[in-house]
Amino acid sequence: MVDRDQEQELEWERGAQPTVLEHGVAFPDPPFLPGTTKITIARDDEFQLRLEGEGVLSDLGEFRRRRDTEKTIRVGSLIEPVEVEFSAPSSRCFLRAHVARVPNLEMRAGERARFSLSGSAIRFRRVWETKFAVGEGEDDEPTIVPVGPEAWRSDWFINGPHSAVYWRGTKRRRHAVFTRERNVPVGNVRLQEWPTGGQSNFDHLGVDSADARFAFCEVPNGFGPRWSHPVSIEFPAPVPGATQRQAVAEIVSFVVGRRLMQVGSSVFDDAGAVIESEIVNPWGQGVRRLCDRGDSSPFAYGQPSDDVEKLLALLVPRYIAARAQFGLEDALLTYWLANESFVLVDLALYSSAVESLKKGWFKSTRSKSKGEHMAERQYNEIAGGLIEQIEAALKQHSAPDAIARKVRGAYRMGGNEQLDAFFEEIGLRVGDVERAAIRARNTPAHGGISAGADQRKFIRLGNAYRALFERVFLKMLQYDGGYVDRTALDHPIRHIDEPCSGDTPA
């Protein structure tokens, strides 16, 4: 016998179906009103979690107190979300949400007032203690048993790749038996249905190394909305912590050319039963619009082939090792914001992303210069007395303090000098079109955007700055392969040491 609900949970996140909590639930007060009998958490068309509570008003005084308190809140005040923990059948629930203080009342003659309470959920987590189990025997009835130990974890995402990055197949097969039994010896049957499924589709790839073990999987048709391009990253036990799982999602996103937006997570025992689930809001605006955009990977790969799997096997361990050292996660977030922004605005964000990489490099032990012409201590030893004389003279003539600070900090490189030193230290040769992009970022960063700007020119410059970030990022991971040059016709593949070579926009 196949539990179709369990099949749904194996293939996609729990938030796909509304979560309804009503019988045997101890709803906390606050944020919920006394008399709450049911809570429903469901996603809207943009995958945001909405919360609805309902019940019978048991305390009119509490309603009045909430209404009076609501009137004292200043318009525009920032309301922090609530975090509550409560019991539900066979489980514990953890909710982070914004819940309206004052419910809507529905009054009917001769009946107690009913109310509804709206809100938005940010995160809902549920941990199970028991599960239903069905044996293999024909006469077995469902029984309640303890959940098993953690066997694997599936992190669920939308905005997965559109192209066929997978090359490993999954075989799915469903068997079913139909029986009909009566208390008379007529019409009793047992039918074995023909198995369904069995096909092996290219729908996943895997990385199995000492640093990371996971599978990157496409969610089958029929489980998540097709516009969302749902995927999962599955980790076998012992499941790594949240930081490493997030790191894997970040570098997978970079390689496939899409920012994976997490919407949930499920932990399974070895029988495939969910023992813990979590649903969250995806991070971003215009989720459907982002999911509709095409792939834009820094790499070229065959379809289907093991190219992406090989890239991940190479880059995942290096990224995990370098992530904290260089603050790579922050730079990648800015990179994605640039990818998702408008023309011209993206230049300022790509510049910020490269600056983030530069700062991370200079703070690390791998930098020789640290972004300085010489160490501060050495500079003070050489010029300390002279600096004091200059400061005294400047003060005597009532010069601005900023001049003295510049003299005191003359050992530091300027912004452009630091950028050149950074490129030199990581061994990156920068071309003319990339230099033009660096100069062009001044327009959106410092003002000067005009309605008559040449959009095509700035599209090309944005492509160049994006490629520059990708080259810098990959050099910091000691990558020695090819990348896609989007500044030139036909997007040729160039070695990481070769700059972009598209025509420099006039």
SULWO-V952789 format. One record per residue. PHI is phi in radians with two decimals (NA if undefined). Layout:
PHI  PHI
This chain:
NA  -1.86  -1.50  -1.14  -1.09  -1.17  -1.07  -1.03  -1.21  -1.19  -1.71  -2.79  -1.25  -1.21  -1.21  -1.09  -1.94  -0.99  -1.60  -2.00  -2.02  -2.54  -1.43  1.27  -1.89  -1.64  -1.25  -1.29  -2.19  -1.34  -1.51  -1.45  -1.46  -0.95  1.70  -1.13  -2.03  -2.75  -2.27  -2.16  -2.05  -2.54  -1.57  -1.67  -1.18  -1.77  1.20  -1.47  -1.51  -1.90  -2.15  -2.32  -1.99  -2.65  3.06  -1.93  -1.16  -1.91  -2.51  -1.10  -1.08  -1.12  -1.05  -1.14  -1.11  -1.14  -1.11  -1.18  -1.12  -1.03  -1.21  -1.52  -1.37  -1.18  -1.07  1.57  -1.17  -1.48  -1.71  -1.29  -1.22  -1.68  -2.19  -2.31  -2.23  -2.69  -1.64  -2.40  -0.91  1.11  -2.77  -2.05  -2.06  -2.29  -2.23  -2.07  -2.82  -1.76  -2.17  -1.02  -1.26  -1.88  -1.42  -1.59  -1.79  -2.20  -1.76  -2.23  -1.05  1.37  -2.20  -1.24  -1.13  -1.77  -2.38  -2.28  -2.32  -1.76  -3.11  -2.23  -1.50  -1.77  -2.70  -2.33  -2.14  -2.36  -2.05  -1.60  -1.89  -2.35  -2.59  -1.48  -2.23  -2.12  -1.33  -1.48  -1.19  -1.13  -1.74  -1.18  -1.88  -1.05  -2.25  -1.71  -2.32  -1.13  -1.21  -1.47  -1.24  -1.05  -1.94  -2.83  -2.28  -1.94  -1.65  -1.79  -2.41  -1.96  1.22  -1.33  -1.15  -1.49  -1.48  -1.47  -1.53  -1.63  -2.45  -1.74  -1.84  -2.06  -1.75  -2.02  -2.56  -2.06  -1.96  -2.58  -2.22  -1.91  -2.17  -2.33  -2.22  -2.24  -1.56  -2.20  -1.37  -2.38  1.45  -1.35  -2.43  -2.41  -1.92  -1.64  -1.28  -1.15  -1.06  -1.97  1.44  1.79  -1.22  -2.00  -1.72  -1.29  -2.50  -2.81  -2.49  -2.46  -2.19  -2.37  -2.37  -1.15  -1.58  -2.77  -2.29  -2.86  -2.12  -1.84  -2.24  -1.50  -1.30  -1.08  -1.00  1.71  -1.78  -2.07  -1.07  -1.08  -1.11  -1.49  0.82  -1.28  -2.49  -2.39  -2.06  -1.94  -2.06  -1.34  -1.19  -1.27  -1.22  -1.17  -1.22  -1.05  -1.12  -1.24  -1.12  -1.13  -1.07  -1.07  -1.07  -1.15  -1.32  -1.09  -0.98  -1.08  -1.18  -1.49  1.42  -2.55  -1.43  -1.15  -1.90  -1.25  -2.14  3.01  -2.78  -2.36  -1.91  -2.06  -1.57  -1.23  -1.60  1.48  -1.54  -1.27  -1.93  -2.77  -2.42  -2.52  -2.15  -2.43  -1.42  -1.16  -1.58  2.53  -2.08  1.13  -1.04  -1.10  -1.08  -1.13  -1.20  -1.40  -1.22  -1.31  -1.18  -2.58  -1.38  -1.21  -2.10  -1.83  -2.60  -1.29  -2.34  -1.42  -2.83  -1.65  -1.04  -1.15  -1.08  -1.14  -1.08  -1.15  -1.05  -1.40  -1.56  -1.03  -1.06  -1.19  -1.15  -1.03  -1.22  -1.70  -0.98  -1.25  -1.05  -1.88  1.12  -1.15  -1.11  -1.20  -1.11  -1.14  -1.07  -1.11  -1.02  -1.20  -1.09  -1.14  -1.03  -1.65  -1.69  -1.51  -1.00  1.40  -1.08  -1.08  -1.05  -1.12  -1.30  -1.07  -1.05  -1.11  -1.14  -1.16  -1.04  -1.08  -1.11  -1.07  -1.10  -1.08  -1.14  -1.14  -1.37  -1.50  -1.32  -1.43  -1.48  -1.52  -1.55  1.06  1.35  -2.25  -1.16  -2.70  -1.14  -1.01  -1.07  -1.13  -1.09  -1.18  -1.13  -1.38  -2.05  -0.98  -1.11  -1.12  -1.08  -1.11  -1.12  -1.11  -1.08  -1.14  -1.14  -1.12  -1.14  -1.09  -1.70  0.99  -1.27  -1.02  -1.06  -1.06  -1.15  -1.09  -1.14  -1.13  -1.15  -1.11  -1.83  -1.15  -1.26  -1.42  -1.34  -1.29  -1.01  -1.18  -1.10  -1.08  -1.10  -1.12  -1.11  -1.08  -1.04  -1.13  -1.19  -1.57  1.34  -1.90  -1.58  -1.85  -1.61  -1.12  -1.18  -1.25  -1.11  -1.11  -1.16  -1.08  -1.18  -1.22  -1.13  -1.11  -1.09  -1.30  -1.33  -2.10  1.67  2.07  -1.15  -2.08  -1.13  -1.67  -1.08  -1.31  -1.12  -1.09  -1.07  -1.33  -1.12  -1.13  -1.16  -1.09  -1.06  -1.17  -1.21  -1.11  -1.08  -1.09  -1.01  -1.08  -1.15  -1.08  -1.00  -1.23  -1.11  -1.19  -1.62  1.03  -1.42  -2.31  -2.00  -1.74  -2.48  -1.56  -1.63  -1.48  -1.57  -1.97  -1.05  1.18  0.85  -1.19  -1.64  -2.14  -1.19  -1.00  -1.43  -1.67  -1.15  -1.03  -2.33  -1.18  -1.03  -1.24  -1.06  -1.27
